[in-house]
Amino acid sequence: MRKYIFVVMLTMISITTVQAQRMLPKQKGLEVNAGLLSKDADKNYYLNLTLTVNGKNGNYWIWAAEYTHQFADYRDLQIPLEAYTGEMGYSLQVLGNARKSITLNAGLTAVAGYETVNRSKATLYDGATILDNDNFVYGAGDVCLWKHTCPTVLYCSCKGVPK
């Protein structure tokens, strides 16, 4: 899995031009993330695709989709846990300078999705029953601090925990 993530990232870098996002109105930003939830890359990972559309005065819309895949151990079996989530929200600039080299944004995002346990199969090979069913998940919240310093960009985010 690590090899596939590396190939996708190199492909994206080679076919696109990279420009600094300075929060100009109507400017769009596409963010592609892939990561590991543990040291085992084949089994526990996530993929994320995020689109931001900047509005006036440093405000922006955000749309995101995420897939999470991980395993839980049960005796000699590993039970797959998968989650499909989407996020949508709007962020307002609270503080910042005119050049937008430093901004503090606060906004509201809504996260909703669906999680599956053992691909919706409740009975295991030994007759045990999984008590946790597939569920809808949801959550909210977003606070962002942007600091633009050429050539690096720092982005910190604290998001609400899905319930």
Secondary structure, DSSP 8 states (H G I E B T S, - for coil): -HHHHHHHHHHHHHHS--------TT-EEEEEEEEESSS-TTTSEEEEEEEEEE-GGG-EEEEEEEEEEEEEEETTEEEEEEEEEEEEEEEEEEEE-TT-SEEEEEEEEEEEEEEEEGGG--B-TTS-B-----EEEEEEEEEEEEEEETTEEEEEEEE----
